[in-house]
């Protein structure tokens, strides 16, 4: 990451319908535009998990208009930080990039009461990451 450009963070999970979408929503909101945010999945679904959309709406972040996207080599190359959430070995590795694997429960098929704690943990991790990549 250089001081002249905003860092790019890529959030990756299998379906790009829950965890990675929530993380991307938090990063966009909390960074105030100081981070370029991407999200993708190794096997994207047709739509975002409606319970994830509901959970994020409860904290004032709208991810309803997002679409799941396929993970591409270009997205990884274009990113400074790659956060994986259960995508296994499908994420390409390039030297010089920061990689983290966040072990988080998949919200798919879970009721809102179980998705809220996942959402809150994602927010906490995004806040920690943001504090590391954006000088205060």
N, CA, C and O atoms as CSV, one atom per row, in Angstrom:
chain,resi,resn,atom,element,x,y,z
A,1,UNK,N,N,0.838,-1.180,0.000
A,1,UNK,CA,C,0.000,0.000,0.000
A,1,UNK,C,C,0.881,1.240,0.000
A,1,UNK,O,O,1.879,1.307,0.717
A,2,UNK,N,N,0.510,2.194,-0.791
A,2,UNK,CA,C,1.272,3.431,-0.838
A,2,UNK,C,C,0.475,4.533,-0.170
A,2,UNK,O,O,-0.731,4.401,0.039
A,3,UNK,N,N,1.150,5.614,0.163
A,3,UNK,CA,C,0.481,6.731,0.816
A,3,UNK,C,C,-0.301,7.597,-0.161
A,3,UNK,O,O,-1.081,8.448,0.268
A,4,UNK,N,N,-0.109,7.402,-1.470
A,4,UNK,CA,C,-0.745,8.259,-2.456
A,4,UNK,C,C,-2.070,7.718,-2.965
A,4,UNK,O,O,-2.830,8.461,-3.586
A,5,UNK,N,N,-2.367,6.463,-2.725
A,5,UNK,CA,C,-3.629,5.904,-3.188
A,5,UNK,C,C,-4.328,5.206,-2.042
A,5,UNK,O,O,-3.701,4.757,-1.083
A,6,UNK,N,N,-5.633,5.124,-2.164
A,6,UNK,CA,C,-6.410,4.414,-1.159
A,6,UNK,C,C,-6.116,2.923,-1.267
A,6,UNK,O,O,-5.972,2.397,-2.371
A,7,UNK,N,N,-6.026,2.239,-0.127
A,7,UNK,CA,C,-5.838,0.791,-0.186
A,7,UNK,C,C,-7.098,0.119,-0.719
A,7,UNK,O,O,-8.204,0.638,-0.569
A,8,UNK,N,N,-6.916,-1.033,-1.339
A,8,UNK,CA,C,-8.037,-1.827,-1.827
A,8,UNK,C,C,-8.125,-3.096,-1.002
A,8,UNK,O,O,-7.138,-3.811,-0.835
A,9,UNK,N,N,-9.317,-3.368,-0.488
A,9,UNK,CA,C,-9.566,-4.560,0.310
A,9,UNK,C,C,-10.596,-5.414,-0.422
A,9,UNK,O,O,-11.650,-4.934,-0.840
A,10,UNK,N,N,-10.260,-6.689,-0.564
A,10,UNK,CA,C,-11.148,-7.667,-1.197
A,10,UNK,C,C,-11.638,-8.642,-0.129
A,10,UNK,O,O,-10.837,-9.266,0.567
A,11,UNK,N,N,-12.960,-8.766,-0.006
A,11,UNK,CA,C,-13.572,-9.728,0.904
A,11,UNK,C,C,-14.104,-10.893,0.080
A,11,UNK,O,O,-14.866,-10.696,-0.867
A,12,UNK,N,N,-13.697,-12.113,0.446
A,12,UNK,CA,C,-14.056,-13.297,-0.335
A,12,UNK,C,C,-14.701,-14.350,0.561
A,12,UNK,O,O,-14.155,-14.704,1.606
A,13,UNK,N,N,-15.859,-14.846,0.149
A,13,UNK,CA,C,-16.429,-16.045,0.758
A,13,UNK,C,C,-16.971,-16.907,-0.378
A,13,UNK,O,O,-16.917,-16.507,-1.540
A,14,UNK,N,N,-17.481,-18.059,-0.056
A,14,UNK,CA,C,-17.883,-18.993,-1.113
A,14,UNK,C,C,-18.980,-18.403,-1.993
A,14,UNK,O,O,-18.826,-18.336,-3.212
A,15,UNK,N,N,-20.081,-17.976,-1.388
A,15,UNK,CA,C,-21.242,-17.561,-2.177
A,15,UNK,C,C,-21.358,-16.058,-2.412
A,15,UNK,O,O,-22.214,-15.623,-3.182
A,16,UNK,N,N,-20.520,-15.264,-1.770
A,16,UNK,CA,C,-20.569,-13.804,-1.892
A,16,UNK,C,C,-21.997,-13.295,-1.693
A,16,UNK,O,O,-22.467,-12.398,-2.394
A,17,UNK,N,N,-22.670,-13.903,-0.708
A,17,UNK,CA,C,-24.067,-13.558,-0.469
A,17,UNK,C,C,-24.336,-13.170,0.978
A,17,UNK,O,O,-25.435,-12.714,1.296
A,18,UNK,N,N,-23.354,-13.340,1.863
A,18,UNK,CA,C,-23.570,-13.053,3.275
A,18,UNK,C,C,-22.374,-12.371,3.909
A,18,UNK,O,O,-22.304,-11.143,3.958
A,19,UNK,N,N,-21.425,-13.172,4.399
A,19,UNK,CA,C,-20.295,-12.636,5.152
A,19,UNK,C,C,-19.491,-11.589,4.392
A,19,UNK,O,O,-19.228,-10.507,4.918
A,20,UNK,N,N,-19.103,-11.899,3.172
A,20,UNK,CA,C,-18.274,-10.949,2.417
A,20,UNK,C,C,-19.053,-9.692,2.060
A,20,UNK,O,O,-18.478,-8.605,2.003
A,21,UNK,N,N,-20.350,-9.826,1.819
A,21,UNK,CA,C,-21.175,-8.653,1.517
A,21,UNK,C,C,-21.337,-7.769,2.747
A,21,UNK,O,O,-21.289,-6.544,2.646
A,22,UNK,N,N,-21.530,-8.395,3.920
A,22,UNK,CA,C,-21.646,-7.608,5.143
A,22,UNK,C,C,-20.324,-6.904,5.445
A,22,UNK,O,O,-20.319,-5.730,5.815
A,23,UNK,N,N,-19.206,-7.609,5.289
A,23,UNK,CA,C,-17.891,-7.007,5.533
A,23,UNK,C,C,-17.643,-5.838,4.590
A,23,UNK,O,O,-17.158,-4.787,5.009
A,24,UNK,N,N,-17.977,-6.023,3.320
A,24,UNK,CA,C,-17.786,-4.943,2.351
A,24,UNK,C,C,-18.665,-3.744,2.706
A,24,UNK,O,O,-18.224,-2.599,2.601
A,25,UNK,N,N,-19.901,-4.001,3.123
A,25,UNK,CA,C,-20.792,-2.917,3.526
A,25,UNK,C,C,-20.236,-2.133,4.698
A,25,UNK,O,O,-20.261,-0.903,4.695
A,26,UNK,N,N,-19.730,-2.845,5.708
A,26,UNK,CA,C,-19.127,-2.157,6.856
A,26,UNK,C,C,-17.891,-1.376,6.444
A,26,UNK,O,O,-17.708,-0.242,6.887
A,27,UNK,N,N,-17.034,-1.959,5.602
A,27,UNK,CA,C,-15.804,-1.258,5.212
A,27,UNK,C,C,-16.129,0.004,4.426
A,27,UNK,O,O,-15.505,1.042,4.645
A,28,UNK,N,N,-17.084,-0.067,3.524
A,28,UNK,CA,C,-17.472,1.137,2.767
A,28,UNK,C,C,-17.959,2.225,3.717
A,28,UNK,O,O,-17.562,3.385,3.606
A,29,UNK,N,N,-18.821,1.837,4.647
A,29,UNK,CA,C,-19.422,2.797,5.575
A,29,UNK,C,C,-18.391,3.369,6.541
A,29,UNK,O,O,-18.303,4.585,6.709
A,30,UNK,N,N,-17.620,2.506,7.168
A,30,UNK,CA,C,-16.719,2.934,8.235
A,30,UNK,C,C,-15.464,3.636,7.719
A,30,UNK,O,O,-14.853,4.425,8.439
A,31,UNK,N,N,-15.080,3.350,6.476
A,31,UNK,CA,C,-13.871,3.980,5.940
A,31,UNK,C,C,-14.137,5.379,5.401
A,31,UNK,O,O,-13.198,6.138,5.162
A,32,UNK,N,N,-15.387,5.721,5.211
A,32,UNK,CA,C,-15.711,7.036,4.679
A,32,UNK,C,C,-15.093,7.295,3.315
A,32,UNK,O,O,-14.725,8.427,2.999
A,33,UNK,N,N,-14.979,6.251,2.509
A,33,UNK,CA,C,-14.434,6.400,1.165
A,33,UNK,C,C,-12.914,6.333,1.088
A,33,UNK,O,O,-12.343,6.540,0.018
A,34,UNK,N,N,-12.254,6.049,2.202
A,34,UNK,CA,C,-10.789,6.003,2.196
A,34,UNK,C,C,-10.228,4.638,1.810
A,34,UNK,O,O,-9.012,4.451,1.749
A,35,UNK,N,N,-11.126,3.687,1.548
A,35,UNK,CA,C,-10.720,2.343,1.134
A,35,UNK,C,C,-11.553,1.959,-0.076
A,35,UNK,O,O,-12.771,2.141,-0.089
A,36,UNK,N,N,-10.885,1.424,-1.097
A,36,UNK,CA,C,-11.602,0.841,-2.225
A,36,UNK,C,C,-11.990,-0.577,-1.809
A,36,UNK,O,O,-11.139,-1.348,-1.366
A,37,UNK,N,N,-13.257,-0.919,-1.950
A,37,UNK,CA,C,-13.771,-2.174,-1.416
A,37,UNK,C,C,-14.291,-3.054,-2.548
A,37,UNK,O,O,-15.061,-2.612,-3.400
A,38,UNK,N,N,-13.851,-4.306,-2.533
A,38,UNK,CA,C,-14.324,-5.311,-3.475
A,38,UNK,C,C,-14.832,-6.509,-2.684
A,38,UNK,O,O,-14.373,-6.759,-1.569
A,39,UNK,N,N,-15.775,-7.249,-3.256
A,39,UNK,CA,C,-16.169,-8.521,-2.663
A,39,UNK,C,C,-16.477,-9.488,-3.789
A,39,UNK,O,O,-16.902,-9.093,-4.875
A,40,UNK,N,N,-16.252,-10.778,-3.503
A,40,UNK,CA,C,-16.446,-11.801,-4.528
A,40,UNK,C,C,-16.606,-13.152,-3.852
A,40,UNK,O,O,-16.378,-13.300,-2.651
A,41,UNK,N,N,-17.007,-14.141,-4.660
A,41,UNK,CA,C,-17.156,-15.497,-4.150
A,41,UNK,C,C,-16.627,-16.512,-5.136
A,41,UNK,O,O,-16.615,-16.284,-6.346
A,42,UNK,N,N,-16.190,-17.638,-4.598
A,42,UNK,CA,C,-15.683,-18.700,-5.458
A,42,UNK,C,C,-16.830,-19.416,-6.180
A,42,UNK,O,O,-16.640,-19.950,-7.273
A,43,UNK,N,N,-18.022,-19.424,-5.565
A,43,UNK,CA,C,-19.221,-20.002,-6.178
A,43,UNK,C,C,-20.408,-19.089,-5.856
A,43,UNK,O,O,-21.267,-19.456,-5.054
A,44,UNK,N,N,-20.466,-17.897,-6.478
A,44,UNK,CA,C,-21.489,-16.921,-6.083
A,44,UNK,C,C,-22.917,-17.409,-6.311
A,44,UNK,O,O,-23.218,-18.125,-7.267
A,45,UNK,N,N,-23.780,-16.990,-5.390
A,45,UNK,CA,C,-25.215,-17.269,-5.503
A,45,UNK,C,C,-25.843,-16.278,-6.481
A,45,UNK,O,O,-25.170,-15.388,-7.003
A,46,UNK,N,N,-27.150,-16.449,-6.720
A,46,UNK,CA,C,-27.883,-15.555,-7.610
A,46,UNK,C,C,-28.226,-14.232,-6.943
A,46,UNK,O,O,-28.389,-13.216,-7.619
A,47,UNK,N,N,-28.337,-14.241,-5.614
A,47,UNK,CA,C,-28.718,-13.021,-4.900
A,47,UNK,C,C,-28.125,-13.029,-3.506
A,47,UNK,O,O,-27.670,-14.058,-3.007
A,48,UNK,N,N,-28.142,-11.862,-2.892
A,48,UNK,CA,C,-27.640,-11.731,-1.523
A,48,UNK,C,C,-28.648,-12.360,-0.559
A,48,UNK,O,O,-29.859,-12.289,-0.770
A,49,UNK,N,N,-28.130,-12.968,0.486
A,49,UNK,CA,C,-28.953,-13.567,1.527
A,49,UNK,C,C,-29.873,-12.482,2.120
A,49,UNK,O,O,-29.384,-11.488,2.657
A,50,UNK,N,N,-31.200,-12.667,2.026
A,50,UNK,CA,C,-32.113,-11.631,2.529
A,50,UNK,C,C,-31.985,-11.392,4.038
A,50,UNK,O,O,-32.270,-10.291,4.509
A,51,UNK,N,N,-31.566,-12.394,4.793
A,51,UNK,CA,C,-31.378,-12.198,6.233
A,51,UNK,C,C,-30.138,-11.337,6.483
A,51,UNK,O,O,-30.122,-10.538,7.419
A,52,UNK,N,N,-29.099,-11.492,5.654
A,52,UNK,CA,C,-27.922,-10.619,5.761
A,52,UNK,C,C,-28.316,-9.181,5.426
A,52,UNK,O,O,-27.866,-8.244,6.086
A,53,UNK,N,N,-29.145,-9.007,4.414
A,53,UNK,CA,C,-29.632,-7.668,4.048
A,53,UNK,C,C,-30.397,-7.066,5.225
A,53,UNK,O,O,-30.195,-5.901,5.568
A,54,UNK,N,N,-31.276,-7.860,5.845
A,54,UNK,CA,C,-32.067,-7.397,6.989
A,54,UNK,C,C,-31.162,-7.028,8.163
A,54,UNK,O,O,-31.352,-5.988,8.794
A,55,UNK,N,N,-30.180,-7.881,8.455
A,55,UNK,CA,C,-29.274,-7.625,9.582
A,55,UNK,C,C,-28.489,-6.334,9.378
A,55,UNK,O,O,-28.291,-5.575,10.327
A,56,UNK,N,N,-28.048,-6.083,8.170
A,56,UNK,CA,C,-27.298,-4.858,7.894
A,56,UNK,C,C,-28.212,-3.640,7.929
A,56,UNK,O,O,-27.804,-2.573,8.389
A,57,UNK,N,N,-29.443,-3.787,7.448
A,57,UNK,CA,C,-30.403,-2.671,7.492
A,57,UNK,C,C,-30.668,-2.250,8.938
A,57,UNK,O,O,-30.908,-1.073,9.211
A,58,UNK,N,N,-30.625,-3.196,9.848
A,58,UNK,CA,C,-30.844,-2.883,11.260
A,58,UNK,C,C,-29.785,-1.927,11.814
A,58,UNK,O,O,-30.041,-1.207,12.779
A,59,UNK,N,N,-28.601,-1.921,11.207
A,59,UNK,CA,C,-27.536,-1.017,11.652
A,59,UNK,C,C,-27.312,0.121,10.650
A,59,UNK,O,O,-26.283,0.797,10.678
A,60,UNK,N,N,-28.293,0.317,9.766
A,60,UNK,CA,C,-28.269,1.464,8.864
A,60,UNK,C,C,-27.416,1.332,7.629
A,60,UNK,O,O,-27.059,2.340,7.019
A,61,UNK,N,N,-27.076,0.105,7.237
A,61,UNK,CA,C,-26.266,-0.100,6.029
A,61,UNK,C,C,-27.082,-0.908,5.031
A,61,UNK,O,O,-27.549,-2.005,5.338
A,62,UNK,N,N,-27.251,-0.347,3.821
A,62,UNK,CA,C,-28.060,-0.979,2.782
A,62,UNK,C,C,-27.162,-1.749,1.816
A,62,UNK,O,O,-26.375,-1.156,1.079
A,63,UNK,N,N,-27.290,-3.079,1.828
A,63,UNK,CA,C,-26.553,-3.905,0.866
A,63,UNK,C,C,-27.516,-4.587,-0.107
A,63,UNK,O,O,-27.111,-5.459,-0.876
A,64,UNK,N,N,-28.785,-4.190,-0.072
A,64,UNK,CA,C,-29.824,-4.848,-0.868
A,64,UNK,C,C,-29.565,-4.760,-2.369
A,64,UNK,O,O,-29.948,-5.663,-3.111
A,65,UNK,N,N,-28.929,-3.696,-2.822
A,65,UNK,CA,C,-28.703,-3.520,-4.255
A,65,UNK,C,C,-27.449,-4.200,-4.775
A,65,UNK,O,O,-27.162,-4.123,-5.970
A,66,UNK,N,N,-26.699,-4.862,-3.911
A,66,UNK,CA,C,-25.469,-5.529,-4.333
A,66,UNK,C,C,-25.790,-6.856,-5.014
A,66,UNK,O,O,-26.822,-7.475,-4.754
A,67,UNK,N,N,-24.888,-7.275,-5.885
A,67,UNK,CA,C,-25.021,-8.570,-6.545
A,67,UNK,C,C,-23.792,-9.409,-6.243
A,67,UNK,O,O,-22.674,-8.893,-6.254
A,68,UNK,N,N,-23.983,-10.713,-5.968
A,68,UNK,CA,C,-22.818,-11.591,-5.811
A,68,UNK,C,C,-21.978,-11.618,-7.089
A,68,UNK,O,O,-22.513,-11.624,-8.198
A,69,UNK,N,N,-20.668,-11.634,-6.917
A,69,UNK,CA,C,-19.743,-11.606,-8.053
A,69,UNK,C,C,-18.775,-12.783,-7.956
A,69,UNK,O,O,-18.455,-13.246,-6.861
A,70,UNK,N,N,-18.320,-13.251,-9.089
A,70,UNK,CA,C,-17.351,-14.341,-9.145
A,70,UNK,C,C,-15.957,-13.803,-8.814
A,70,UNK,O,O,-15.582,-12.713,-9.247
A,71,UNK,N,N,-15.215,-14.565,-8.060
A,71,UNK,CA,C,-13.838,-14.215,-7.734
A,71,UNK,C,C,-12.982,-14.321,-8.985
A,71,UNK,O,O,-13.001,-15.337,-9.680
A,72,UNK,N,N,-12.231,-13.265,-9.265
A,72,UNK,CA,C,-11.334,-13.272,-10.421
A,72,UNK,C,C,-9.899,-13.040,-9.967
A,72,UNK,O,O,-9.649,-12.455,-8.913
A,73,UNK,N,N,-8.978,-13.504,-10.773
A,73,UNK,CA,C,-7.559,-13.269,-10.505
A,73,UNK,C,C,-7.281,-11.771,-10.496
A,73,UNK,O,O,-6.467,-11.297,-9.703
A,74,UNK,N,N,-7.956,-11.017,-11.378
A,74,UNK,CA,C,-7.751,-9.574,-11.456
A,74,UNK,C,C,-8.133,-8.888,-10.156
A,74,UNK,O,O,-7.442,-7.970,-9.715
A,75,UNK,N,N,-9.230,-9.324,-9.535
A,75,UNK,CA,C,-9.656,-8.710,-8.272
A,75,UNK,C,C,-8.587,-8.911,-7.202
A,75,UNK,O,O,-8.312,-8.002,-6.418
A,76,UNK,N,N,-7.988,-10.089,-7.167
A,76,UNK,CA,C,-6.934,-10.350,-6.187
A,76,UNK,C,C,-5.704,-9.507,-6.512
A,76,UNK,O,O,-5.104,-8.912,-5.618
A,77,UNK,N,N,-5.331,-9.456,-7.779
A,77,UNK,CA,C,-4.165,-8.650,-8.190
A,77,UNK,C,C,-4.349,-7.182,-7.853
A,77,UNK,O,O,-3.390,-6.501,-7.488
A,78,UNK,N,N,-5.583,-6.688,-7.974
A,78,UNK,CA,C,-5.871,-5.272,-7.748
A,78,UNK,C,C,-5.979,-4.906,-6.269
A,78,UNK,O,O,-6.121,-3.730,-5.935
A,79,UNK,N,N,-5.912,-5.892,-5.384
A,79,UNK,CA,C,-6.145,-5.655,-3.961
A,79,UNK,C,C,-4.843,-5.623,-3.173
A,79,UNK,O,O,-3.880,-6.317,-3.498
A,80,UNK,N,N,-4.840,-4.803,-2.132
A,80,UNK,CA,C,-3.721,-4.753,-1.203
A,80,UNK,C,C,-3.923,-5.757,-0.071
A,80,UNK,O,O,-2.970,-6.363,0.420
A,81,UNK,N,N,-5.183,-5.920,0.332
A,81,UNK,CA,C,-5.540,-6.825,1.424
A,81,UNK,C,C,-6.638,-7.754,0.917
A,81,UNK,O,O,-7.621,-7.305,0.326
A,82,UNK,N,N,-6.462,-9.055,1.155
A,82,UNK,CA,C,-7.459,-10.050,0.764
A,82,UNK,C,C,-7.913,-10.770,2.031
A,82,UNK,O,O,-7.121,-11.422,2.710
A,83,UNK,N,N,-9.199,-10.639,2.332
A,83,UNK,CA,C,-9.792,-11.278,3.501
A,83,UNK,C,C,-10.662,-12.425,3.006
A,83,UNK,O,O,-11.641,-12.210,2.291
A,84,UNK,N,N,-10.298,-13.643,3.391
A,84,UNK,CA,C,-11.092,-14.797,3.004
A,84,UNK,C,C,-11.938,-15.250,4.183
A,84,UNK,O,O,-11.561,-15.090,5.344
A,85,UNK,N,N,-13.076,-15.811,3.859
A,85,UNK,CA,C,-14.019,-16.286,4.872
A,85,UNK,C,C,-14.553,-17.633,4.435
A,85,UNK,O,O,-15.710,-17.765,4.036
A,86,UNK,N,N,-13.693,-18.625,4.516
A,86,UNK,CA,C,-14.132,-19.974,4.187
A,86,UNK,C,C,-14.079,-20.334,2.718
A,86,UNK,O,O,-14.761,-21.267,2.295
A,87,UNK,N,N,-13.287,-19.621,1.921
A,87,UNK,CA,C,-13.224,-19.985,0.500
A,87,UNK,C,C,-12.149,-21.035,0.237
A,87,UNK,O,O,-11.975,-21.470,-0.901
A,88,UNK,N,N,-11.433,-21.441,1.272
A,88,UNK,CA,C,-10.454,-22.509,1.116
A,88,UNK,C,C,-9.313,-22.128,0.193
A,88,UNK,O,O,-8.820,-21.001,0.220
A,89,UNK,N,N,-8.907,-23.077,-0.617
A,89,UNK,CA,C,-7.744,-22.883,-1.479
A,89,UNK,C,C,-8.097,-22.281,-2.828
A,89,UNK,O,O,-7.240,-22.217,-3.709
A,90,UNK,N,N,-9.337,-21.838,-3.014
A,90,UNK,CA,C,-9.731,-21.316,-4.321
A,90,UNK,C,C,-9.229,-19.904,-4.560
A,90,UNK,O,O,-9.295,-19.413,-5.687
A,91,UNK,N,N,-8.729,-19.243,-3.530
A,91,UNK,CA,C,-8.265,-17.869,-3.669
A,91,UNK,C,C,-6.820,-17.862,-4.153
A,91,UNK,O,O,-5.950,-18.436,-3.498
A,92,UNK,N,N,-6.548,-17.216,-5.299
A,92,UNK,CA,C,-5.175,-17.163,-5.784
A,92,UNK,C,C,-4.285,-16.345,-4.847
A,92,UNK,O,O,-4.740,-15.379,-4.235
A,93,UNK,N,N,-3.040,-16.730,-4.743
A,93,UNK,CA,C,-2.081,-16.072,-3.855
A,93,UNK,C,C,-1.036,-15.346,-4.709
A,93,UNK,O,O,-0.453,-15.919,-5.630
A,94,UNK,N,N,-0.821,-14.085,-4.380
A,94,UNK,CA,C,0.197,-13.292,-5.068
A,94,UNK,C,C,1.128,-12.690,-4.029
A,94,UNK,O,O,0.668,-12.231,-2.983
A,95,UNK,N,N,2.431,-12.684,-4.297
A,95,UNK,CA,C,3.380,-12.089,-3.346
A,95,UNK,C,C,3.100,-10.606,-3.129
A,95,UNK,O,O,2.639,-9.907,-4.031
A,96,UNK,N,N,3.386,-10.143,-1.922
A,96,UNK,CA,C,3.270,-8.721,-1.624
A,96,UNK,C,C,1.894,-8.276,-1.168
A,96,UNK,O,O,1.680,-7.094,-0.900
A,97,UNK,N,N,0.971,-9.201,-1.078
A,97,UNK,CA,C,-0.378,-8.860,-0.620
A,97,UNK,C,C,-0.567,-9.370,0.801
A,97,UNK,O,O,0.055,-10.350,1.210
A,98,UNK,N,N,-1.411,-8.711,1.530
A,98,UNK,CA,C,-1.731,-9.147,2.885
A,98,UNK,C,C,-2.960,-10.047,2.807
A,98,UNK,O,O,-3.989,-9.669,2.246
A,99,UNK,N,N,-2.837,-11.231,3.374
A,99,UNK,CA,C,-3.941,-12.183,3.400
A,99,UNK,C,C,-4.326,-12.481,4.843
A,99,UNK,O,O,-3.465,-12.654,5.706
A,100,UNK,N,N,-5.630,-12.537,5.092
A,100,UNK,CA,C,-6.150,-12.967,6.390
A,100,UNK,C,C,-7.333,-13.881,6.122
A,100,UNK,O,O,-8.114,-13.649,5.199
A,101,UNK,N,N,-7.457,-14.924,6.939
A,101,UNK,CA,C,-8.629,-15.777,6.865
A,101,UNK,C,C,-9.437,-15.564,8.134
A,101,UNK,O,O,-8.964,-15.839,9.237
A,102,UNK,N,N,-10.651,-15.076,7.972
A,102,UNK,CA,C,-11.547,-14.839,9.102
A,102,UNK,C,C,-12.483,-16.035,9.224
A,102,UNK,O,O,-13.321,-16.263,8.351
A,103,UNK,N,N,-12.346,-16.784,10.284
A,103,UNK,CA,C,-13.250,-17.906,10.528
A,103,UNK,C,C,-14.537,-17.359,11.129
A,103,UNK,O,O,-14.581,-16.939,12.285
A,104,UNK,N,N,-15.565,-17.378,10.323
A,104,UNK,CA,C,-16.881,-16.858,10.720
A,104,UNK,C,C,-17.958,-17.854,10.307
A,104,UNK,O,O,-17.858,-18.482,9.253
A,105,UNK,N,N,-18.965,-17.994,11.121
A,105,UNK,CA,C,-20.088,-18.859,10.796
A,105,UNK,C,C,-20.794,-18.334,9.554
A,105,UNK,O,O,-21.001,-17.129,9.411
A,106,UNK,N,N,-21.162,-19.241,8.659
A,106,UNK,CA,C,-21.900,-18.859,7.456
A,106,UNK,C,C,-23.343,-18.553,7.856
A,106,UNK,O,O,-24.004,-19.395,8.464
A,107,UNK,N,N,-23.837,-17.365,7.523
A,107,UNK,CA,C,-25.212,-17.015,7.899
A,107,UNK,C,C,-26.300,-17.688,7.052
A,107,UNK,O,O,-27.487,-17.563,7.355
A,108,UNK,N,N,-25.904,-18.391,6.005
A,108,UNK,CA,C,-26.893,-19.010,5.106
A,108,UNK,C,C,-27.825,-19.941,5.884
A,108,UNK,O,O,-27.377,-20.810,6.632
A,109,UNK,N,N,-29.120,-19.739,5.693
A,109,UNK,CA,C,-30.122,-20.598,6.301
A,109,UNK,C,C,-30.357,-20.362,7.784
A,109,UNK,O,O,-31.115,-21.100,8.413
A,110,UNK,N,N,-29.719,-19.345,8.350
A,110,UNK,CA,C,-29.866,-19.079,9.787
A,110,UNK,C,C,-30.883,-17.956,10.007
A,110,UNK,O,O,-31.019,-17.069,9.165
A,111,UNK,N,N,-31.593,-17.993,11.128
A,111,UNK,CA,C,-32.541,-16.920,11.446
A,111,UNK,C,C,-31.799,-15.652,11.865
A,111,UNK,O,O,-30.621,-15.696,12.218
A,112,UNK,N,N,-32.491,-14.546,11.821
A,112,UNK,CA,C,-31.899,-13.242,12.127
A,112,UNK,C,C,-31.224,-13.233,13.498
A,112,UNK,O,O,-30.193,-12.582,13.667
A,113,UNK,N,N,-31.782,-13.936,14.469
A,113,UNK,CA,C,-31.198,-13.957,15.816
A,113,UNK,C,C,-29.797,-14.558,15.817
A,113,UNK,O,O,-28.979,-14.211,16.669
A,114,UNK,N,N,-29.510,-15.457,14.871
A,114,UNK,CA,C,-28.181,-16.063,14.765
A,114,UNK,C,C,-27.263,-15.253,13.847
A,114,UNK,O,O,-26.040,-15.362,13.936
A,115,UNK,N,N,-27.849,-14.447,12.972
A,115,UNK,CA,C,-27.042,-13.654,12.039
A,115,UNK,C,C,-26.528,-12.374,12.704
A,115,UNK,O,O,-25.452,-11.890,12.352
A,116,UNK,N,N,-27.266,-11.831,13.641
A,116,UNK,CA,C,-26.827,-10.593,14.310
A,116,UNK,C,C,-25.445,-10.727,14.954
A,116,UNK,O,O,-24.610,-9.844,14.758
A,117,UNK,N,N,-25.166,-11.791,15.715
A,117,UNK,CA,C,-23.817,-11.901,16.294
A,117,UNK,C,C,-22.722,-12.053,15.234
A,117,UNK,O,O,-21.603,-11.581,15.433
A,118,UNK,N,N,-23.033,-12.704,14.118
A,118,UNK,CA,C,-22.070,-12.818,13.011
A,118,UNK,C,C,-21.793,-11.427,12.455
A,118,UNK,O,O,-20.641,-11.047,12.246
A,119,UNK,N,N,-22.863,-10.674,12.218
A,119,UNK,CA,C,-22.743,-9.295,11.726
A,119,UNK,C,C,-21.881,-8.454,12.667
A,119,UNK,O,O,-21.000,-7.717,12.223
A,120,UNK,N,N,-22.140,-8.571,13.957
A,120,UNK,CA,C,-21.408,-7.761,14.929
A,120,UNK,C,C,-19.930,-8.138,14.985
A,120,UNK,O,O,-19.075,-7.271,15.165
A,121,UNK,N,N,-19.626,-9.418,14.834
A,121,UNK,CA,C,-18.224,-9.854,14.801
A,121,UNK,C,C,-17.535,-9.354,13.535
A,121,UNK,O,O,-16.371,-8.955,13.576
A,122,UNK,N,N,-18.240,-9.374,12.426
A,122,UNK,CA,C,-17.675,-8.837,11.177
A,122,UNK,C,C,-17.372,-7.355,11.360
A,122,UNK,O,O,-16.305,-6.893,10.954
A,123,UNK,N,N,-18.279,-6.609,11.957
A,123,UNK,CA,C,-18.047,-5.175,12.179
A,123,UNK,C,C,-16.795,-4.959,13.015
A,123,UNK,O,O,-15.966,-4.108,12.693
A,124,UNK,N,N,-16.659,-5.729,14.087
A,124,UNK,CA,C,-15.487,-5.589,14.959
A,124,UNK,C,C,-14.188,-5.844,14.182
A,124,UNK,O,O,-13.212,-5.109,14.328
A,125,UNK,N,N,-14.194,-6.883,13.366
A,125,UNK,CA,C,-12.986,-7.214,12.592
A,125,UNK,C,C,-12.687,-6.154,11.538
A,125,UNK,O,O,-11.527,-5.816,11.303
A,126,UNK,N,N,-13.737,-5.630,10.905
A,126,UNK,CA,C,-13.541,-4.560,9.917
A,126,UNK,C,C,-12.964,-3.319,10.604
A,126,UNK,O,O,-12.062,-2.678,10.064
A,127,UNK,N,N,-13.473,-2.978,11.778
A,127,UNK,CA,C,-12.943,-1.822,12.517
A,127,UNK,C,C,-11.460,-2.024,12.845
A,127,UNK,O,O,-10.661,-1.100,12.696
A,128,UNK,N,N,-11.095,-3.225,13.287
A,128,UNK,CA,C,-9.691,-3.516,13.598
A,128,UNK,C,C,-8.818,-3.406,12.356
A,128,UNK,O,O,-7.740,-2.813,12.399
A,129,UNK,N,N,-9.284,-3.977,11.251
A,129,UNK,CA,C,-8.521,-3.916,10.000
A,129,UNK,C,C,-8.387,-2.483,9.531
A,129,UNK,O,O,-7.303,-2.070,9.119
A,130,UNK,N,N,-9.444,-1.728,9.583
A,130,UNK,CA,C,-9.421,-0.335,9.151
A,130,UNK,C,C,-8.405,0.471,9.957
A,130,UNK,O,O,-7.681,1.297,9.401
A,131,UNK,N,N,-8.352,0.233,11.263
A,131,UNK,CA,C,-7.394,0.940,12.118
A,131,UNK,C,C,-5.947,0.609,11.731
A,131,UNK,O,O,-5.046,1.424,11.931
A,132,UNK,N,N,-5.732,-0.581,11.180
A,132,UNK,CA,C,-4.382,-0.991,10.766
A,132,UNK,C,C,-3.977,-0.434,9.406
A,132,UNK,O,O,-2.807,-0.116,9.192
A,133,UNK,N,N,-4.933,-0.313,8.483
A,133,UNK,CA,C,-4.555,0.064,7.110
A,133,UNK,C,C,-4.716,1.542,6.806
A,133,UNK,O,O,-4.164,2.029,5.820
A,134,UNK,N,N,-5.459,2.265,7.630
A,134,UNK,CA,C,-5.624,3.711,7.433
A,134,UNK,C,C,-5.016,4.432,8.627
A,134,UNK,O,O,-5.532,4.322,9.740
A,135,UNK,N,N,-3.936,5.162,8.417
A,135,UNK,CA,C,-3.334,5.909,9.539
A,135,UNK,C,C,-4.322,6.930,10.088
A,135,UNK,O,O,-5.020,7.606,9.332
A,136,UNK,N,N,-4.370,7.029,11.389
A,136,UNK,CA,C,-5.310,7.962,12.026
A,136,UNK,C,C,-4.676,9.333,12.178
A,136,UNK,O,O,-5.311,10.253,12.693
